[in-house]
Amino acid sequence: MRCATLLCAAALTAATTLGGSTSPPVPDDPRLTAFYQQKITWGSCPTSHPAVMRCGTLAVPLDYAHPDRGTVELALSRIPATGPHRLGSLVLNYGGPGQSGAAGTAQRFARWQDLARSYDMVGFDPRGIAESSPISCDGALPLVGTEYMDATELLNATEAANRACESRTGPILHHVGTVDVARDMDVLRAALGESKLHYVGASYGTRIGAVYAAEFPRRVGRMVLDGVDTLAKPLTEQALDVVKGQQLAFEGFVAWCTAQPGCVFAGMEPKEAVRQTERLVTRLDEQPLRTAAGKEFTGQSLAFAIENSLYGTKSWPELARGLGLLERSGDLTVLADLAEPESDNEGAALTVVNCADYTDRGAGDAAAVQRKLDTLLPEFEKASPIFGRGELSETELCHGQGRADRFVADIDHPGAPPMLLVGVRNDPATPYAWTEETARRLGSAVVVDYEGHGHTGYPHSTCVKRYVDRFLLTGELPEGQGGSGDAAGNTVCPAEEVNAKGE
């Protein structure tokens, strides 16, 4: 692949030992030298963070094509390595787009203790996220969890959201694409004193990692991509894949619930439990209820509540309780909480960053959009009567937004060293097929196939954790010996049993 970015062809000027170098690679463009020569000043963190953590900031260019036109200050956090044999810094991203890496690392402090004996664990808020010049759309985004099958209504809502984003957010709004975030990570790598980037990215974080590998293949260290994003599919195809993944994940929840005494679907045939939920979604779309706060609760609200509960099995008992309360007494207390949208920044970032990456943002007037929705609706509803409508309406959220960034969607064998990819068979957000698709594009990737449930594998599987930790600590990649191995030669981690508590 030919790289055309300012930083892509930067020469390696130092040794590339695992532990880093006193002279990390510098950029070709002299205008970026000052950014690459920064030293991070680590100080105290908010009181909500564990006491041992340290926090800091990093300045990056607002616009890499014009680095003299302002900067963005990225929020950072670090768990210092505790053991005597430090391997370097391990940079973390938890996905979204919209998840904080700085606060998120504090929240996941216990998760990283094994690796923190050897690595400084470094979280960062990507540009436009959390404490790094956050995008704000005054609550107008996200538009998810709402049924917009009328194109005029959908486009009016999207136009209003675009105006709100423009008025509430500064210049950062047009500089939040993944290519810019990958460039920021290379500045961060240099500021940490590392000649190679060691990285764990989850969900959307895998897109960042894959773009980094394409932009800076010779600077990739030990890289793990967990819950792998697609790199090339148009938004409509992505949405249909996600609908199918959500349906598969929900059927996993239903199979568990029907076998649990006292669960809302206890003793039912799983297929009938799914049909019962489909009928409930239809009924609530036709006759919405009101929450205690006076908000309308439709079938799409219910679908969103279910979707939010499928990211980990620990959420299953709460979803079951909410469905039971609704069925028995019309009580929406639990489901209304589960259906609450993300914060203004999280919801806005989810849409704005995705729209910055993909050029197929929709075109035409309301009549053309209506024809598109009407044509696609049967296919989406066939894939899932529960999730199809809501996901279809989201495919038009980029309509009317400004130019798309140059997203590296044609990544193909970027020349980076072998990396580890983790895919989950019943993932509701990043379907397993995307893992193998991305592995083929990256060329040197090795896949761990987790046969269980949830979004991403590392938090949900001791088997996945074992392979990931071993790779990060020793550089050893699995060779298909983790179970039966699948037809592609991937390492298989079997599903872990889910008990009555969802654990």
C-alpha positions in Angstrom: 0.0 0.0 0.0 1.3 3.5 -0.8 1.1 6.0 2.2 0.5 9.6 1.4 0.3 11.1 4.8 2.8 13.6 6.3 4.0 11.2 8.9 3.9 7.8 7.1 7.4 7.8 5.6 9.2 9.0 8.7 12.6 7.4 9.0 13.6 5.2 11.9 16.6 6.8 13.5 17.0 4.7 16.7 17.2 1.2 17.9 13.9 -0.7 18.1 14.3 -2.6 21.4 11.1 -3.6 23.1 11.7 -1.3 26.1 11.8 1.8 23.9 14.7 4.1 22.9 16.2 7.3 24.1 15.8 8.6 20.5 12.4 7.6 19.2 11.7 8.0 15.5 11.0 11.6 14.5 8.8 12.9 11.7 9.9 13.9 8.2 7.9 17.2 8.4 10.0 19.6 10.5 6.8 21.5 11.4 5.9 18.5 13.7 9.3 18.2 15.4 8.2 20.2 18.5 5.2 17.9 19.0 7.4 14.8 18.8 9.9 16.2 21.2 7.4 16.8 24.1 8.0 15.2 27.5 4.9 14.4 29.5 4.7 15.8 33.0 2.9 13.3 35.1 1.1 14.7 38.1 -1.8 13.9 40.3 -5.1 12.5 39.0 -8.7 13.2 40.1 -9.6 11.7 43.4 -11.9 9.2 41.6 -8.7 7.5 40.3 -6.7 5.0 42.3 -4.0 6.8 44.3 -1.1 5.2 42.4 -2.2 6.5 39.0 -0.6 9.6 37.4 -2.2 11.9 34.9 -0.9 14.4 32.3 -1.6 16.0 29.0 -0.2 16.0 25.5 -0.4 18.7 22.8 -1.1 17.6 19.2 -1.9 19.6 16.1 -5.5 20.4 15.4 -4.8 20.0 11.7 -1.8 18.0 10.7 -1.8 19.6 7.2 -1.5 23.0 8.9 0.2 22.4 12.4 0.5 26.1 13.0 -3.3 26.5 13.2 -3.8 25.5 16.7 -3.5 22.5 19.0 -5.6 20.0 20.9 -4.7 18.9 24.4 -5.2 15.2 25.0 -5.9 13.9 28.5 -3.7 11.0 29.7 -3.6 8.7 32.6 -1.0 6.1 33.6 -0.8 3.1 35.9 3.0 2.9 36.5 4.7 -0.5 36.1 5.1 -2.2 39.5 7.6 -5.0 38.7 11.4 -4.8 38.4 11.5 -5.7 34.6 9.7 -2.9 32.8 8.9 -3.7 29.1 7.7 -0.2 28.2 4.4 1.6 27.8 1.2 -0.1 26.7 -1.4 2.3 25.2 -5.1 1.5 25.7 -8.3 2.4 23.9 -11.7 1.1 24.9 -13.7 2.0 21.8 -16.9 3.9 21.1 -16.1 6.2 19.4 -16.7 8.1 22.5 -15.1 6.1 25.3 -12.7 7.8 27.6 -9.3 6.2 27.8 -8.0 8.3 30.7 -10.9 7.8 33.1 -11.6 4.4 31.5 -8.2 3.1 32.6 -9.0 4.1 36.2 -12.3 2.4 36.0 -10.7 -0.8 34.7 -7.7 -0.6 37.1 -8.2 -4.1 38.5 -8.3 -5.6 34.9 -4.7 -4.4 34.2 -2.9 -5.5 37.3 -1.2 -8.5 35.8 0.2 -6.6 32.8 1.0 -3.6 35.0 3.8 -5.5 36.6 5.7 -5.2 33.3 4.1 -2.2 31.5 3.1 1.4 32.2 -0.6 1.2 31.3 -1.4 4.4 29.5 -5.0 5.6 28.6 -5.8 8.6 26.6 -8.9 10.5 25.6 -8.9 10.7 21.8 -9.5 14.2 20.3 -13.1 15.2 20.7 -13.7 12.7 23.5 -14.2 13.3 27.3 -11.5 15.7 28.5 -9.8 16.2 25.1 -11.8 19.1 23.5 -15.0 17.2 23.7 -17.6 17.4 20.9 -21.0 18.7 22.0 -24.2 18.6 20.1 -26.5 19.8 22.9 -28.1 16.4 23.2 -29.3 16.4 19.6 -27.2 13.3 19.0 -27.5 10.3 19.3 -30.7 9.7 17.5 -30.5 6.1 18.3 -33.2 4.2 20.1 -35.8 6.1 18.1 -37.7 4.9 15.0 -37.3 7.2 12.0 -38.9 5.5 9.1 -40.3 8.8 7.8 -37.4 10.4 5.7 -38.5 14.0 6.2 -38.6 13.6 10.0 -35.3 11.8 9.9 -33.5 14.4 7.8 -35.0 17.3 9.8 -33.7 15.7 13.0 -30.3 15.1 11.4 -30.1 18.7 10.1 -31.0 20.0 13.5 -28.3 17.9 15.1 -25.7 19.1 12.6 -26.5 22.7 13.4 -26.3 22.0 17.1 -22.9 20.3 16.7 -21.6 23.2 14.7 -22.8 25.8 17.2 -21.6 24.0 20.3 -18.3 22.6 19.2 -15.3 24.5 18.0 -12.9 23.7 15.1 -12.2 20.2 16.5 -15.5 19.1 15.0 -13.9 18.8 11.6 -10.7 17.1 12.8 -11.8 14.0 14.7 -11.4 11.2 12.1 -9.4 8.1 12.9 -6.5 9.1 10.7 -5.9 12.1 13.0 -6.3 9.9 16.1 -3.7 7.4 14.7 -1.3 10.3 14.1 -1.9 11.5 17.7 -1.0 8.0 18.9 2.4 8.3 17.1 3.1 11.6 18.9 2.1 9.9 22.1 4.4 7.0 21.4 7.3 9.5 20.9 6.4 11.4 24.1 6.4 8.2 26.1 10.0 7.6 24.8 9.1 4.5 22.8 10.5 3.5 19.4 7.5 1.1 19.0 3.9 1.4 19.9 2.6 -1.4 22.1 -1.2 -1.2 22.0 -4.5 -2.8 23.1 -7.6 -1.5 21.2 -11.1 -2.7 21.8 -14.1 -2.3 19.4 -13.6 1.1 17.7 -10.1 1.0 19.2 -9.3 -1.7 16.7 -10.0 0.6 13.8 -7.5 3.1 15.4 -4.9 0.3 15.7 -5.4 -0.9 12.1 -5.1 2.6 10.7 -2.0 3.1 12.8 -0.5 -0.1 11.4 -1.2 1.1 7.9 0.2 4.6 8.5 3.2 3.6 10.6 3.9 -0.1 9.9 7.6 0.0 11.0 6.6 1.5 14.4 4.1 -1.2 15.4 5.2 -3.2 18.5 3.0 -5.7 20.2 -0.6 -4.9 19.1 -3.8 -6.5 20.2 -7.2 -5.7 18.5 -10.2 -7.1 20.4 -13.7 -7.0 19.0 -12.5 -6.1 15.6 -14.2 -3.4 13.5 -14.7 -3.5 9.8 -12.4 -1.4 7.6 -14.1 -1.3 4.3 -17.9 -2.1 4.4 -20.3 0.7 3.5 -22.5 2.0 6.4 -25.6 0.1 5.2 -23.8 -3.2 5.0 -22.2 -2.6 8.4 -25.7 -1.9 9.9 -27.1 -5.1 8.5 -24.2 -7.1 9.9 -24.8 -5.5 13.3 -28.5 -6.3 13.2 -27.7 -9.9 12.6 -25.1 -9.9 15.4 -27.6 -8.3 17.8 -30.2 -10.9 17.0 -27.6 -13.7 17.5 -26.6 -12.2 20.8 -30.2 -11.8 22.0 -30.9 -15.4 21.1 -28.0 -16.4 23.4 -29.6 -14.4 26.2 -32.9 -16.1 25.6 -31.4 -19.6 25.6 -29.8 -18.8 29.0 -33.0 -17.2 30.4 -35.3 -20.1 29.4 -33.1 -22.4 31.5 -33.1 -20.2 34.6 -35.9 -20.8 37.2 -37.8 -17.6 37.8 -36.5 -15.9 34.6 -39.1 -14.1 32.5 -38.8 -16.8 29.8 -38.3 -19.8 32.1 -39.5 -23.1 30.6 -40.4 -21.6 27.2 -39.0 -22.7 23.9 -36.3 -20.2 23.0 -37.9 -19.5 19.6 -41.3 -18.7 21.2 -39.5 -16.3 23.7 -37.9 -14.5 20.8 -41.3 -14.2 19.0 -42.9 -13.0 22.2 -40.3 -10.2 22.4 -40.9 -9.3 18.7 -44.6 -9.0 19.4 -43.9 -6.7 22.4 -41.7 -4.5 20.3 -44.4 -4.2 17.7 -47.1 -3.4 20.3 -45.0 -0.7 22.0 -44.3 0.9 18.6 -48.0 1.1 18.0 -49.0 1.9 21.6 -46.1 3.5 23.4 -46.0 3.7 27.2 -44.7 6.5 29.4 -41.8 6.2 31.8 -41.9 7.6 35.3 -40.1 10.7 33.9 -42.8 11.2 31.3 -40.8 10.1 28.4 -42.3 8.0 25.6 -41.2 4.4 25.6 -41.6 2.7 22.2 -40.7 -0.6 20.8 -37.5 1.0 19.6 -36.8 2.1 23.1 -37.1 -1.5 24.2 -34.8 -2.7 21.4 -32.2 -0.2 22.6 -32.5 -1.3 26.2 -32.0 -4.9 25.1 -29.0 -3.9 22.9 -27.4 -2.1 25.8 -27.6 -5.3 27.9 -26.0 -7.7 25.4 -22.4 -6.4 25.8 -21.7 -8.7 28.7 -23.4 -11.6 30.4 -23.3 -9.8 33.7 -26.1 -7.5 32.4 -28.4 -10.5 31.5 -30.1 -10.8 34.9 -30.9 -7.1 35.0 -32.4 -7.3 31.5 -34.4 -10.4 32.5 -35.7 -8.5 35.6 -36.7 -5.5 33.5 -38.6 -7.6 30.9 -40.3 -9.5 33.7 -41.5 -6.2 35.4 -42.8 -5.0 32.1 -44.6 -8.2 31.3 -46.2 -8.6 34.8 -47.2 -5.0 35.6 -46.1 -2.6 32.9 -43.3 -1.4 35.1 -40.6 0.4 33.1 -38.3 1.3 36.0 -35.5 -1.0 34.9 -35.9 -0.9 31.1 -36.1 2.9 31.1 -32.7 3.0 32.7 -31.2 0.5 30.3 -32.6 2.5 27.4 -31.0 5.8 28.5 -28.8 7.1 25.7 -25.1 7.9 26.2 -24.0 11.3 27.4 -24.1 14.2 25.0 -20.4 13.8 24.2 -20.5 10.0 23.9 -23.5 10.0 21.6 -22.2 12.9 19.5 -18.7 11.4 19.1 -20.2 8.0 18.0 -21.9 9.7 15.0 -19.4 12.5 14.2 -16.3 10.3 14.2 -17.9 7.5 12.2 -19.2 10.1 9.7 -15.7 11.6 9.5 -14.3 8.2 8.5 -16.8 7.1 5.9 -17.7 8.9 2.7 -21.1 7.1 2.1 -23.0 9.6 4.2 -26.2 9.5 2.1 -27.4 11.8 -0.6 -30.5 13.1 -2.2 -33.7 14.7 -1.0 -36.3 13.3 1.4 -38.0 11.4 -1.4 -34.8 9.6 -2.4 -34.0 8.8 1.2 -37.6 7.5 1.7 -37.2 5.2 -1.3 -34.0 3.9 0.1 -35.5 3.2 3.6 -38.6 1.5 2.1 -36.4 -0.7 -0.1 -34.1 -1.8 2.7 -36.6 -2.1 5.5 -37.8 -5.7 4.6 -34.3 -7.0 4.6 -33.5 -5.4 7.9 -36.7 -6.6 9.5 -36.1 -10.1 8.2 -32.7 -10.1 9.9 -34.3 -8.9 13.1 -37.9 -7.6 13.8 -36.5 -6.4 17.1 -33.4 -4.4 16.0 -33.8 -3.9 12.2 -35.7 -0.6 12.2 -33.6 1.3 14.6 -30.3 0.3 12.9 -31.7 1.1 9.5 -32.6 4.7 10.5 -29.0 5.1 11.9 -27.6 4.6 8.4 -28.7 8.1 7.5 -27.3 10.0 10.4 -24.3 11.2 8.3 -26.7 12.9 5.8 -25.8 16.5 5.4 -22.6 16.4 7.4 -19.4 18.1 6.1 -16.6 16.4 4.1 -15.4 13.0 5.1 -11.9 12.5 6.2 -9.5 10.3 4.2 -10.1 7.1 6.1 -7.7 4.4 5.3 -10.4 1.9 4.3 -8.3 0.0 1.8 -5.8 -1.3 4.2 -4.1 -4.3 2.7 -1.0 -6.0 4.1 0.5 -2.8 5.6 3.9 -4.4 6.4 3.5 -4.3 10.2 4.7 -7.2 12.3 2.3 -9.9 13.4 -0.5 -8.8 15.7 -3.1 -10.6 17.7 -6.9 -10.2 16.8 -9.7 -11.4 19.0 -13.2 -12.1 17.7 -16.3 -13.2 19.6 -18.8 -15.5 17.9 -21.9 -13.9 19.6 -20.7 -10.3 19.7 -23.6 -7.8 19.3 -21.5 -4.9 18.0 -18.6 -6.2 16.0 -19.6 -9.5 14.3 -17.0 -12.2 14.2 -16.8 -12.1 10.4 -15.2 -8.7 10.7 -12.3 -10.2 12.6 -11.4 -12.5 9.8 -12.0 -9.8 7.2 -9.6 -7.5 9.0 -7.1 -10.3 9.5 -7.0 -10.9 5.8 -6.5 -7.2 5.1 -3.7 -6.9 7.7 -2.0 -10.0 6.4 0.2 -10.8 9.4 -2.6 -11.1 12.0 -3.3 -14.1 14.1 -6.8 -14.7 15.3 -8.2 -16.0 18.7 -11.8 -17.1 18.2 -13.9 -16.9 21.4 -17.0 -18.9 21.1 -18.9 -17.2 23.9 -20.9 -14.1 24.5 -20.4 -10.4 25.0 -18.6 -7.5 23.2 -14.8 -8.1 23.0 -13.2 -11.2 24.5 -10.6 -10.1 27.0 -13.0 -9.1 29.8 -15.2 -12.2 29.3 -12.8 -15.1 28.8 -9.9 -16.4 30.9 -8.7 -18.3 27.8 -8.6 -15.1 25.7 -6.8 -13.2 28.5 -4.2 -15.9 28.8 -3.3 -15.7 25.1 -3.4 -11.9 25.1 -1.2 -11.5 28.2 1.3 -14.1 26.9 1.7 -12.3 23.6 2.1 -8.9 25.3 4.6 -10.2 27.9 6.6 -12.5 25.7 5.8 -11.8 22.1 4.6 -15.4 21.6 1.5 -15.7 19.3 -0.8 -18.7 19.5 -0.6 -21.2 16.7 -4.1 -22.7 16.6 -3.5 -25.0 19.6 -5.9 -23.3 22.0 -8.7 -25.8 21.5 -9.9 -27.6 18.4 -8.7 -24.9 16.1 -11.0 -23.8 13.3 -10.9 -24.3 9.6 -8.8 -21.1 9.1 -6.2 -22.3 11.6 -7.4 -19.9 14.3 -7.0 -20.6 18.0 -10.3 -21.4 19.6 -11.3 -20.4 23.1 -14.5 -22.3 24.2 -17.5 -20.4 25.6 -17.4 -20.0 29.4 -20.5 -21.2 31.3 -22.9 -18.4 32.4 -24.5 -19.0 35.8 -27.7 -17.6 37.2 -26.0 -14.4 38.1 -24.7 -13.8 34.6 -21.1 -14.6 35.6 
